[in-house]
């Protein structure tokens, strides 16, 4: 393998590894989004009472 090919291969692997590490770090450190509470959103709705099956 000639020198240009080795340099290209090492640079490409370095760039790809750098992107992978950056995005992996970003995923691990991002704060979770606050999810809405489904029970408080449904306070105005009437709850259906199922009759007992005999």
N, C-alpha and C positions, 0 to 999 in steps of 0.2 A: 504494500500500500504506500502510495507516495505521501509526501508531507502535507500537501493541500487537502487531501482526502481525510487525513487524520485530524487536521485542524478543524475542518468542517464538521466531522463526526463529533468531536469533543465539544465544539460550540453548540451544536444542535442538542446534544444530550444535556448540556448545562442549562440551556434556555428552557427546555421542556421540564427538567427537574426543578428549576427555579419557579416556573409557573405552577407546577404541582404543589410545591411546598407553600407558595404564597396563598393559593386558593384553599388548601387544606387548613392552613393557619387561620384564614379568614372565616371558614366554616366553623371552626372550633371556638373562635372568640366572639362571634356575633351574638348580641343579646337576643333572647327569644322574644317573639312578638306576643303581645298580650291578646289572648283569645277571648272573645265575648262569652259571657256566661249564658248558656242556653236557657237556664231556668228563669233568670231575671227578664229575659226578652219575652218569655211566654206568660208573664203574670196576667196580662189582660185577657188571655184566652180561657174559655171554660173547659174544664177537664171532663171528658166523657166518662161516666161511670158505667162500667159493664155490669149487666145484671148477672146474677149467679145462675149458672146452667145446672139444671137438675136432671 
